[in-house]
Amino acid sequence: MRTRSGSLYTCGGVEPAAPVAGQKRKRSPAAAGEVCGGRRKRQASGPDYLDGIPDDLVLSIFSKLAASANSPSDLLSVHLTCKRLNGLGQQDMVFAKASPASLAVKAAAWSEPVQRFLKRCADAGNLEACYILGMIRFYCLGSRSGGAALLAKAAVGGHPAALYSLAVIQFNGSGGAKTDRDLRAGAALCARSAALGHVDALRELGHCLQDGYGVRRDPAEGRRLLVAANARELSLALAAAAASATYPFASLPISAVAGGAGGVSSSPLLSDFGWSLPEAEPHTANQFMSDWWASRGVQACAKKTDAAATGGDGEGELRLCSHMRCGRKETRRHEFRRCSVCGAANYCSRACQALDWKRAHKAQCVPMDRWLVGAAANAAAPQQ
């Protein structure tokens, strides 16, 4: 049998001598890199330039790769390259620099190795990993103390979304009784997150100031924060559109929407006053929670007929926030606020209520007395 690297290949048309039994076969000149048949064969082994690079330089390159990874596979595939990269890839510096895209885990692919990967990044000081794993543990896995600890770790590091999530937990008393709510602490966390530019925190704090919820009532300042939230939302949408070049903002009819909702013409560029903005992509943690509960058959809100059958209280299972892109679920019954008009929608925060009203609930909201009468009529119809 002839092989490519053996000495049984002819060199210049000359057949090599047969090896003697018991004698070690010698390599042919062709295998040593000499000319054979008019071409030079590549040497079997050459210099390894990676071995000449210092470890700190390789680790720096590895960290930049982790910071720019577009998926978890981009980061983990480097570990399969060689033993040296696998060893350097276990350094805390690499996991601490992991990009948000590399931490975008899916609910359908959730497993113990995925949780260990997020935990490894969180232990290395990655604030985004602390926030994602904290939200998953608190709302999906039922580990309230462990999830709250990770959220607190991210909040101490200045993570805006973690600060806002802790504010929502304080407002609702999530993970405890109704008496555990701390409105002043929630407002303080919300103010800190709003100072870092978090849009939902700006909107939540604006409504708190308008209603005097946890803070002294100041309608003018609350209105200013709502306008700032809308302006921030618009700037983020414009930046995302400029990066993707997929949404034609220039073709939007500015004059047509200037007198849109509420007839407000002084702020035509703000989304709450009629400006049509593309819906922002939800955060990885919110998308995970939404997919997690959807795969388990948990609905965002109960049907109105079901609520009417129980006297409007909805004494069934714990409900999700009705804002489809939130994903938060009640930790006790009647934890979330309900729509004061229809009573069928539940919201974990005023920010989610404002977003869902603009998105869908405005067209779905029906006064409670109307559908209570309709439910009673439907119940009496079979008896007649």
C-alpha positions in Angstrom: 0.0 0.0 0.0 1.4 3.4 -1.0 1.1 6.5 1.2 1.9 10.1 0.6 4.4 10.5 3.3 6.1 7.1 2.9 9.2 6.1 0.8 7.2 4.0 -1.6 6.6 6.8 -4.0 9.0 7.0 -7.0 11.5 9.9 -7.2 12.4 10.8 -10.8 11.0 7.5 -12.1 13.4 5.3 -10.0 11.7 2.6 -7.9 13.2 2.5 -4.4 14.7 -0.6 -3.1 12.5 -2.9 -1.1 13.2 -2.7 2.7 14.9 -5.6 4.4 12.9 -7.4 6.9 13.7 -6.3 10.5 15.5 -3.1 9.3 14.1 0.3 10.1 12.8 2.1 7.0 14.7 5.3 6.1 13.1 8.5 5.0 13.4 9.3 1.3 15.0 12.6 0.2 11.5 13.8 -0.9 10.2 13.6 2.6 13.2 15.7 3.8 12.1 18.6 1.7 14.2 17.9 -1.5 12.9 18.3 -5.0 10.9 15.2 -6.1 9.2 15.0 -9.5 9.8 18.7 -10.3 8.3 20.1 -7.1 9.3 20.7 -3.5 7.4 18.9 -0.8 6.4 20.9 2.2 8.2 20.0 5.4 6.3 18.0 7.9 7.1 20.4 10.8 7.9 24.1 10.8 8.4 26.9 13.2 5.4 27.7 15.5 5.2 31.4 15.6 2.5 31.4 18.3 5.1 29.9 20.8 7.2 33.0 20.3 4.5 35.5 21.4 4.5 36.3 25.1 1.5 35.1 27.2 0.5 38.6 28.2 0.2 39.7 24.6 -1.8 36.6 23.6 -4.0 37.3 26.6 -4.6 40.9 25.5 -5.5 39.7 22.0 -7.8 37.1 23.5 -9.5 39.7 25.7 -10.1 42.0 22.7 -11.6 39.1 20.8 -13.9 38.3 23.7 -15.0 42.0 23.9 -16.0 41.9 20.2 -17.5 38.4 20.0 -20.8 38.3 18.2 -22.0 35.0 19.8 -21.0 32.6 22.5 -19.5 30.3 19.9 -17.1 33.0 18.8 -15.6 33.0 22.3 -15.7 29.3 23.0 -14.4 28.1 19.7 -11.0 29.7 20.4 -10.6 27.3 23.4 -10.6 24.4 20.9 -7.7 25.7 18.9 -4.8 24.5 21.0 -3.9 23.7 24.6 -2.2 27.0 25.1 -5.1 29.1 24.0 -7.4 26.9 26.1 -5.3 27.6 29.1 -5.1 31.3 28.5 -8.8 31.5 27.8 -9.6 30.4 31.4 -8.2 33.6 32.8 -10.5 36.0 34.5 -9.4 38.8 32.2 -11.0 37.1 29.3 -14.4 36.3 31.0 -14.5 39.8 32.4 -14.3 41.3 28.9 -16.9 39.1 27.3 -19.3 41.1 25.1 -23.0 41.3 25.7 -23.5 39.4 22.4 -21.4 36.5 23.6 -23.6 36.3 26.7 -26.9 36.2 24.7 -28.1 32.8 25.8 -31.3 31.4 24.6 -34.0 29.8 26.8 -34.3 26.8 24.4 -30.6 26.1 24.9 -30.5 26.5 28.7 -28.5 23.9 30.4 -26.1 23.4 33.3 -23.0 24.2 31.2 -24.6 27.4 30.0 -25.3 28.4 33.6 -21.7 27.6 34.6 -20.4 29.8 31.8 -22.5 32.7 32.9 -21.4 32.1 36.5 -17.8 32.0 35.4 -18.2 35.4 33.7 -20.0 36.8 36.7 -17.3 35.6 39.1 -14.7 37.3 36.9 -16.5 40.6 37.4 -18.5 40.9 34.2 -21.5 43.1 35.1 -23.6 42.1 32.1 -23.3 38.4 33.1 -24.2 39.3 36.7 -27.3 41.1 35.5 -28.4 38.3 33.0 -27.8 35.5 35.4 -29.4 37.4 38.3 -32.6 38.0 36.4 -32.8 34.4 35.3 -32.3 33.1 38.8 -34.7 35.6 40.4 -37.6 35.3 38.0 -37.2 32.0 36.2 -35.3 29.6 38.5 -36.9 30.8 41.7 -33.6 31.5 43.5 -34.6 34.9 45.0 -31.6 35.4 47.2 -29.0 34.3 44.7 -30.6 36.4 41.9 -30.9 39.5 44.1 -27.2 39.1 45.1 -26.1 39.0 41.5 -28.3 42.0 40.7 -26.9 43.9 43.6 -23.3 43.1 42.5 -24.1 44.5 39.0 -25.8 47.5 40.5 -22.8 48.3 42.8 -20.7 48.3 39.6 -23.0 50.9 38.0 -25.0 48.7 35.7 -28.1 50.8 34.7 -30.4 47.9 34.0 -29.6 46.2 37.2 -30.3 49.4 39.2 -33.7 49.7 37.5 -34.5 46.0 38.1 -33.8 46.4 41.8 -36.0 49.5 41.8 -38.9 47.4 40.3 -38.2 44.7 43.0 -38.4 47.3 45.7 -41.5 48.9 44.3 -43.4 45.6 44.2 -41.8 43.9 47.2 -40.9 41.0 44.9 -39.8 37.8 46.6 -41.5 38.8 49.8 -44.8 40.0 51.2 -46.6 43.2 50.3 -45.4 44.9 53.4 -41.8 44.4 52.2 -42.2 47.1 49.6 -39.9 50.1 50.0 -41.0 52.9 47.8 -38.3 55.4 48.8 -35.6 52.8 48.1 -37.1 52.0 44.8 -37.3 55.7 43.8 -33.6 56.2 44.9 -32.5 53.2 42.8 -34.6 54.5 39.9 -33.0 57.9 40.1 -29.5 56.4 40.1 -30.4 54.4 37.0 -32.0 57.4 35.3 -28.8 59.4 35.9 -26.9 56.8 34.0 -29.3 57.2 31.0 -31.6 54.2 31.3 -34.8 55.1 29.4 -37.2 52.9 31.4 -35.8 54.4 34.6 -36.3 57.9 33.3 -39.9 57.2 32.4 -40.6 55.4 35.7 -39.1 58.2 37.7 -41.1 60.8 35.7 -44.4 59.0 36.6 -43.3 58.7 40.2 -42.8 62.4 40.4 -46.1 63.1 38.7 -48.0 60.8 41.1 -45.9 61.4 44.2 -45.1 57.7 44.4 -42.2 57.2 46.7 -41.0 60.8 46.3 -42.4 64.3 46.9 -44.9 65.1 44.1 -43.5 67.4 41.5 -45.5 67.3 38.2 -43.3 69.8 36.4 -40.1 67.8 37.1 -41.9 64.6 36.3 -43.0 66.0 32.9 -39.4 67.1 32.2 -38.1 63.6 32.9 -40.8 62.0 30.6 -39.7 64.4 27.8 -36.1 63.4 28.5 -37.0 59.7 28.3 -38.6 60.3 24.9 -35.7 62.2 23.6 -33.3 59.5 24.9 -35.5 56.8 23.2 -35.4 58.8 20.0 -31.6 59.2 20.0 -31.0 55.5 20.7 -33.4 54.6 17.8 -31.6 57.0 15.5 -28.2 55.6 16.5 -29.4 52.0 15.9 -30.9 52.9 12.6 -27.7 54.6 11.5 -25.7 51.6 12.4 -28.0 49.1 10.6 -29.2 51.4 7.8 -32.4 49.5 7.6 -35.0 52.0 8.8 -35.8 54.9 6.5 -36.2 57.8 9.0 -35.9 60.3 6.3 -39.2 59.0 4.7 -41.3 59.4 7.8 -44.0 62.1 7.5 -43.0 64.5 10.2 -45.8 67.0 9.5 -48.4 64.2 9.5 -47.5 63.0 13.0 -46.8 66.4 14.5 -50.5 66.7 15.6 -50.9 63.0 16.4 -51.8 61.6 19.7 -53.3 64.2 22.0 -52.9 66.9 19.5 -49.5 67.9 20.9 -47.6 69.8 18.2 -44.8 71.3 20.3 -42.9 68.0 20.5 -43.4 66.2 17.2 -40.2 64.1 17.4 -41.1 62.4 20.7 -42.5 58.9 20.5 -45.3 59.5 23.1 -46.6 62.3 20.9 -47.0 60.5 17.7 -43.6 59.9 16.3 -43.3 56.5 14.8 -40.2 54.7 16.0 -39.1 51.1 15.3 -39.6 48.9 18.4 -36.3 48.5 20.1 -35.0 45.0 20.6 -35.5 43.6 24.1 -32.6 43.0 26.4 -31.1 39.5 26.4 -32.5 38.9 29.9 -36.0 40.0 29.0 -36.0 38.0 25.8 -34.9 34.9 27.8 -37.6 35.3 30.4 -40.3 35.8 27.7 -39.2 32.7 25.8 -38.8 30.8 29.1 -42.4 31.4 30.2 -43.8 31.0 26.7 -42.2 27.5 26.4 -44.0 26.6 29.7 -47.4 27.9 28.6 -47.6 30.9 30.9 -49.7 33.7 29.4 -49.0 37.4 29.8 -52.5 38.1 31.0 -55.6 36.1 31.7 -58.7 36.3 29.5 -61.3 38.7 30.5 -64.0 35.9 30.8 -61.7 34.0 33.2 -61.3 37.2 35.3 -65.0 37.8 35.3 -65.8 34.3 36.4 -63.7 34.9 39.5 -65.3 38.2 40.3 -62.7 40.2 38.5 -59.9 39.2 40.9 -58.1 36.5 38.8 -57.4 34.2 41.7 -55.5 31.8 39.4 -51.8 31.3 38.9 -49.2 34.0 39.0 -49.2 36.3 36.0 -46.6 37.8 33.7 -46.3 41.5 33.0 -48.6 42.3 30.1 -45.8 44.2 28.3 -44.8 41.4 25.9 -41.1 42.3 25.9 -40.7 42.4 29.7 -40.9 38.8 30.8 -41.2 39.5 34.6 -43.5 37.2 36.5 -45.2 37.8 39.8 -43.6 36.2 42.8 -46.9 36.3 44.7 -50.5 36.9 43.7 -51.7 40.4 43.0 -48.1 41.7 43.1 -48.3 43.7 39.8 -50.5 46.7 39.2 -53.6 46.3 37.1 -55.1 48.5 34.5 -57.7 50.7 36.3 -60.0 50.7 33.2 -60.3 47.0 32.2 -58.6 45.2 35.0 -57.3 42.5 32.7 -53.7 43.8 32.1 -51.0 43.5 34.7 -47.8 45.6 34.8 -44.7 45.4 36.9 -44.0 49.1 36.5 -45.4 52.3 35.2 -42.8 52.2 32.4 -44.1 48.9 31.1 -47.6 50.2 31.4 -46.7 53.3 29.3 -44.9 51.2 26.7 -47.7 48.6 26.4 -50.3 51.3 26.2 -48.5 52.8 23.2 -47.8 49.4 21.7 -51.1 47.5 22.0 -53.3 48.0 25.0 -54.8 51.3 23.9 -56.7 49.5 21.2 -57.6 46.5 23.5 -58.6 48.3 26.6 -62.4 48.1 27.3 -64.1 49.4 30.4 -64.7 46.8 33.1 -68.4 47.3 33.4 -68.9 46.5 29.7 -67.2 43.2 29.6 -68.7 42.2 33.0 -72.2 42.7 31.5 -71.2 40.8 28.4 -69.8 37.9 30.5 -73.0 37.8 32.6 -75.1 37.7 29.4 -73.0 34.9 28.0 -73.4 32.9 31.2 -77.2 33.4 31.2 -77.6 32.5 27.5 -77.3 28.7 27.9 -79.8 28.7 30.8 -82.6 30.2 28.7 
